Amino acid sequence: MNWSNDAETSLKEIPFVVRPIIRRRIESMAREAGLDGVDLAFYEQAKERFGRK
């Protein structure tokens, strides 16, 4: 899945240990939403959803 540069940069702020898990979850959420890539807006939206759980 393609990530925009901004979204990729923001992902790098996540601790290295959990980054692959977060990446897979966000990509799964993007696929469920019918997207073929992750941009910064979707990344921020997904991050908000993580906080609500």
N, C-alpha and C positions, 0 to 999 in steps of 0.2 A: 504494500500500500504506500502511496506517495504521501509525504509530509511536506508542508510548506516550510521554508527556512525559519520563519518566526515560530511555528509550532515546534519544530525540532529544537530550536534554541531554548524554548520554554521547558520542553521535556528534560533537557539537560540540567535543569534546576532541581529535578527530583533525585533523591539519593540513588547512587549507582546500584545498590543492592536490590531495590524494588523497581527500578526503571523498566526492566523487561516485562514485568508483570503489568505495570501501568500501560505500557505501550500496547501490549496485546489486548488489554481490556478496552482501551480507547479505539483501537482498530476494529474490534468486534462491535462496539457501539456505532462506529461509522458505517460498517457494513449493514447493520440492522437499520440504519437511517437511509440506506440506499446510496451512500457516498462511495467514491473510489479514492478519496484522499482525505487527509486531515489538515485543515487550516487552523490558524490561530483562534478564530471565533469558535470553531467546533471544539478545539482543545479546551478552551476556557469554559465552554458549556459543559463538557464532560467532567471537568475538574469540579465544577459546582455540584454536579450530580453525585460525585463521590462524597462530597461533604455532607450531603443530605442523608446518606445511609448510616 
